[in-house]
């Protein structure tokens, strides 16, 4: 059988050139890295500390809006395209004095829950829970500290107090617990800048009282 292998000497010049080229590039890259002044590299991304107050509030507004806080914390009316936030009551929670229809939980399949029309109240095995007022009013979170806000969202504690009860469903605090300090600080800054709405949200109704209705 005829040997089809190409003689090595035919490719030797080309191979030598490739080795030389590789070596030359390596030297250039190495010396380039050695000469680089890393002090001149700009620090990115911009840290939260470098943000102005207005930028932090604007970022907080973006987070609060996209996360969907208003879905449960804003009273709504029904418009042409469905639920719409009521102007002037945004983020003020379940409205004081508002009444809910009676709910017979025995008529619901096991594991189900019901919510009122504007999603500010929920009834389930835990009883009845009402969405909180998170505006800057004192009846909301106006007198909260930043640490209280972080404790509420990181540990699911009522009013952000370590020894208080746990927040009730459907509040998804366990998702918000993964937000960074910068995110939570921006959200808090925005909520503290909102229009204060005076509204004392009623206390939750335990399931034992719910069954007696």
N, C-alpha and C positions, 0 to 999 in steps of 0.2 A: 504493500500500500504506500502511495506517495505521501510523504510527510508534508502536511499543509501548513505547519507552523511557520510564522514569519521570523526570519533571523533577527536576533536581538540587536545586532549592530545597526540594523536599519532604523530603529527607533531610539537608539542611544542619544543622538544629538538633541532630539526633541525632549527626551526625558531629562537630560541635563539642564536644558533651558527651564523646564517646569520647576525643577528643584531650586534653581537659582532665583526664579520669580517668587516662589513660596518663601524662600529665606529672606529676600529683600522686603516683601510685604510684612513679614513678621517683625523685622527690625524697625520698619516705619511705624507699625502699630505700637510696638513696645515703647519706642522713644516718644511717640506721641502721648501715650498715657503717662509716661514719666514727667513730661513737660507740662501737663495739663494743670491749670490753677483751679482747684476745686472750690476755692473761696469765692470765685466769681460766678459760680453756678447759682441761679436764683432759686430760692426756696419755694417749692410748689407742693400741694396747692396752698392757697392763702389760708392761714389758720383763722379760727373763729375769733381769736384775740385781736386780729388785725381788722376785723369788721367794725364798721361804725355802728352806732346804736340803730340808725335807720336801716342799715343793711341787715342787721340781725333781726329786727322786727319784720322786715319784708321776707326774709328767709323763713321765719317762724310762721308767717301767714301762708306761705307756700306749703309748708309741711302740714299745718292744721287743715288746710283746704284739701290737699291731695290725699291725706290719710283718711279723710272723711269724718272728722269730728262732728260736723254739722248734721250728719245723717241721723244721729240720735240726740244731739244736744240742742238742736234748733227746732222750735215749734214751726209747724208748716200749715199751709192751706192748700187746697187742691185747685190747680189751674188747668189750662188747656192741655198741658203736657204732663200732668201729674202733680206730685207734691212740690210746693215752692216754699222757701223760707219766708217767714213773715217779717216784713221790714220793721226794724227796730227791736226785734226780739231774738236776733241771731245769738246762738250759743247760750241762751238763758235757761235751757232745760225745760222739764215738765212744768207747766204753769200752775201756780198756786190757785186753788179753788176749782180747778178743772176736775170733772167727775168722770169716772170710768164705768162702763157697763159691767154688770156682774158676769163673772166667768165661772162656769162649772167645769173644773179641771177633770172631773170624772168622765166628762163627755169627750175629752181629747185622748187620742192614742198615746200610749206610754212614751215618754221622752219628748213630746211636743210642747211647744210654747206658743203664746200669742202675744201680739203687740198691738197697741192702739194705732189709729190711722196715721199719726205723724211720727211714729217710732220713738216717742219720748217716754213710753212706759211699756214694760214687758211683764208677762205673767207666766210663771213656770213652777217647777217643783220647789223652788226656793221661796216662792211667794210672789209679791209684786214689787218690782224695782222701778225707780223713776230716774231719768237722766238728770244729771247735776247741772246746776248753773255754773258755767265756767267763764263768765264775763268778769270784768275787773271790779264789779260791785262787791261790797262787803258780804252780801248774801251769796256771792259766788266765790271766786278765789282771790278777790282783791286784797285780802289781808293774809294770804298765804306767803310763806317764804319759798325760795327756790328749792330748798331741801325738801319741803313738804311736797312740792310738785313732783320732784324726782322720786320720792318714796311712794307716792300714789301710783305712779306709772311703772316703777321698777318692782315694787313689792305688792301692789294691789291693796294698799291700805286706805281706808276711808279718811278723807281730809288730809292724807299724807302723814298721819300720826302713827308711830310705831306700834302703840298698844291698842289701836282701834280695830274695829271689825274689818273683814275683808270686803272688797268691792264686789258687788253682785253682778251676775250675768244681766245683760249681754255685753258688759264692758270688757273689751278685749285687751286688758292691761298687759297680759302675758306676751302679746305681740309687741307692744310699745316698750317693753322692758329691754328690748335689744337695741333701742335707739341710743346714739352716742350722747355724751354729756353736751356736746355742742348743739345737737339737734334739740334736746330737751330744753336747754337754755334759750334757744331761739324761739321755740314754741311758747315758753313761759313769757318771754319778753313781748311776744305778739299778743297773747291773751291779756296781759296786764295793760296793753295799750288799747284794748277794745272799749267800746262804749259800755259803761256800767248799766246793767239792767237789774233793778231791784226785783227779786223773785225768790221767795223761800220755798224750796222744793220740799214736798212732804217726805216723811220718813218711810222707809220700805214697810210693806205689810207682810208679816210672816205667814207661812203656809197654813198654820193652825187657824188664824183669823180669817184667812181667805176661804177656808172650808166652811166657816160658819156663816158666810154671806148668803 
